Amino acid sequence: MFGNILVHLPTELPVRATVNGSISFAQSTGAHLDVLAIGYERTIIPLAALGGAAVTSVFEIEQARALERAEAALHVFDLQARGAGISYASRALTAVPAEARRSICASARVHDMTIVTQPQSGYDSYDNIIPKEILFQAGKPVLYLPSVFHGAFSARRIGICWDGSRLAARALHDAMPLLCEADALTVIVITAAHKVPAESSADHVGQYLARSGLPAKIVSLPASQSAHRGLLSLVADESLGLLVTGGYGHSRLRERLLGGISGDLLRANIIPVLMSH
């Protein structure tokens, strides 16, 4: 089960989706939350133009502002969590972006999962970078909550994106505690059938789930550059509350240049996504 969850609260993007999603996740699973809000220390004043005392003053002011942002995010969380009956600990800190990345990725490695806000286009914020870095560096699953997410987290109906790959298998196994509690499972095949290894075909994964007492419906979508649009349409048709998928099957450079299902989901998804890499 997911007993210990790390929660990354954004300090420069809207925080409400992560607050709602993480608290309701803890309520439904009994998980303990370690909540972390990081204010990013940045200064745009050329240090060479300042004397020693002025440099110290600039850094102190920037650190105070960063801590204020972190504490404001935690205040939103605390107000809602106090009456929710969950186990949690919260911490606000400040760090330069590179150190913030190292710190939270290291912490994610000693938790069962990390809950983050889905990156949002149009914002120049390190809150958009850290959620992806956790996926690549933690070795644990990441639950992405879209900014449009409202209400309580519910994984009663789950879609499992499947292409027979190692990453898809990793995500499937990482999500098993949630799959076992779901009311309905849908295996979604996007990759062309001839590209899926015969030994790990959708039929085989369906049989694997059935032997575990988890019957699943299998749906195939056309493999195309707009496959994510078909996936989002299926999400609505099947009333899915969660997608499970492997993350970034191509190289990160290729994903950046050409796009991919993983990137498309993190840019345009409307329901939570549990992703593993």
N, C-alpha and C positions, 0 to 999 in steps of 0.2 A: 504494500500500500504506500501511498504518498504520505509519509508521516511528518517530514520536515521540509518545508517549502521556503525558498528565498523569494522575496518580493522586491522588485526594483521599482520604486516610485519615481516617476519623472518629476523633475523640478523646473523644466522649461517648456513642457507640453502639458495639456490638460491631464489631470490626475484621476478624475472621477471613475473612468472605466476600470482602471487597475484597482482602485479602492473597492468598488462594488464587486468586481470579479473575484478578487483574492479573498475577501471576507466571506462571500457566499460559498466559495470553494472550500474554505476551512469549515464552514458550518455543515456542509454536506458530507465531508470526508473525515472530519475530526483531526485534520492536519494542524500542526503548529506552524505559525508564520514567523519568519525572521524578516522584518521589514526594514529596508535600507533606502534612504533618500540622500543623494549626493549632490551638493551644490558645486558647480564647476567654477574653479578659479581661473579667471581670464583677465589679462590687462592689455590694453592697446596703446598704452603710453610708452614711447621709446625710452627704455631705461637709461640709455647713454646720455639723454638730455637732462637727467635728474641727478641730484646729489644723493648721498647715502641716506640721509634722513627722509628725503622725499620718496625714495624707493621704498623704504620701510612703510611709510604712510600709505602709499599706493597699494601695496600688498595687504596691509591691514584692512583697508577699506574694501578691497575686492573680496577678501576672505569673509568679512562680516556680511557683505551682500550675498555671497554664495551660501553662507550658513543660514541666512534669513530665508532664502528660497527653499532650502532643504527642510527647515523647521516648519515652513508654511505648508509644504506637501504633507509632512507627517501630522500636522494638526488636523488636516482634512481626514486623514486615515483614522486618527485616534478618536475623533468625534463620533465616527460611525462604528468603530470596533468596540468601544467600551460597553455598549449595550448589546453586543452580538453574541456574547457567551463563547468566545473563541480564545484559544491560547496563542499569545503572540508577544514578541519583543520588538521594539522599534529603535532605530538609531539614525541620527542625522550627522553627516560629516561633510567636510569640504576637501577637494583635491583638484589638482590640475587634471585635464582630461586623460592623459596617458596613465597616470597613477590610478585614477578612478576605474579605468578599464581593467588594469591588472588586479586591483583589489576585489572588484565584484566578481570577476571571472574565477578568481581563486576561491572565493566564498561559495560560488555556485557548485564547485566540485564536491563540496561536502554537504550538499542538500539533495533531496530526491528529485527536485524539479525547481525551476525558476519561473515566476510569473512576471511578465513584462508588458509594456504597452507596445502595440504594433507600431512600427515606424510610420511617420506621417510625411507625405510629400509636401513641399512648400515651406518646410521649417528647417532652418539652419541651426541645428541643435545636436549636441552630443547625445541627447536622449534618443536620437534616431540611430546612432551608431552602436551604442552599448548592447541593445537587444540582439543584434546580429553577432557581435563579438562573443557574447555568452554562448550562443548556439555553437560556434566553431571551437571554443576553447574549454567549455565546461565538461564535456563528456557526459552530459545529462540532458534530459528533455527540457524544452522551453515551451511554456504556454503563452502564446501571443494573444492579447486582448485588443480588438479594434477600438478606435476612439468612439465609434458609434454604439458600442456595447452598453446596454442599460439593463437594469434589473439584476436578477440572480443568475449565477452560472448554473447551467443545466446540461448534463451530458446524457440525457435519456435516449437520444437518437444520434448515433455517431457515424460519420462517413470515414472510411479508411482508404486513402489513396494508395494504389498498389501498382507497381511495375516490375515486381519480382526481384528488385535490387536489394543490396545489403542495407541501404538507408531505409527503404520501405520496411524491411524486416525489423530493423532496429526500432523504428517508430511504433510498429505493431506491438512489439514486446514491451516497450516502455509504457504504452498506453493500456496494457492489459488490466491493471486495477480498475480503470474506468470502463473498459469494455465489459468486464464481468458484471458491472452494475447497470449496464444500459438495457433499455427496453427493445431497441432495434439497431441492427448494424447493417451498413451498406458498404460493400467492397466496390470501390470506384476504380475502374481501369481506364487510364488515359493513353498509355503507350500502346502503339500498334501491337496486335497479338503476336506477330512473328518476331518481335523484338524482346518479348518476355520469355525467359528460359522456361522450357516445357516443365521442368521439375518444380518450378515455383510459380506456376500459372495461377490465375485467379481461381480456377476450380480447385487447385490444390490448397490454396490458402482458405477457401471456403470449407474444404474438408477438415483442415487443421482446426479451424474455429469450431466446427460442428462437434468434433471429438472432444472439445473442451466445454461442450454444452452451450455454445454460442452460435446459433444459426445466423447466417448472414445472407442478405440479398446481394446479387452481383449485377453491377451495371457497367456497361462499356460506353465510353464517350469517344467521339472522333478525335484522333490525334492531329492537332493543328496548332498554328501559332496563337490561335484564340481559344485554346482548350480551357483556359481558366474561366472564360465567360460561360462555357458550357457547364463547368463545375459549379460556378455560382448559381446558375439556373437550377441545377440539380439540388443544391443546398435548399433552395426555396421549395422545390417540388416535393422533396422528401422531409421537409421540416427538420433539417438537421440542426443540432445545437453545438456540434463540435466536429472539426476535421482533424484527422490524424495523418501526418505525412512525413516522409523523409525530407531533409533539407539540403538544397543545393547539390544536386547530383553531378552537375558539370563543375568545371573549375570556377572559382569565384570570379576570375577575369572574364570568362566566357559568359557567365550569368550577367555580369555587369554590362557587357557589350551587346549581347543578344537577348537578354531577358531569360525567363524560364518560369515554370510553374511556381517554384518557391518564391521567387521575387514578386511575381504577379499577385500571389496570395497575400504577401506582406504589404503590398501597396493598395490592394483593392478589396480585401476580404471584409465580410460583414459579420462573421461569427468567429468565436475563438478557434485557434489552430494550435494543436500540440505538434511540435516539430522536433525531430531528432536528427543529429548529424553523425 
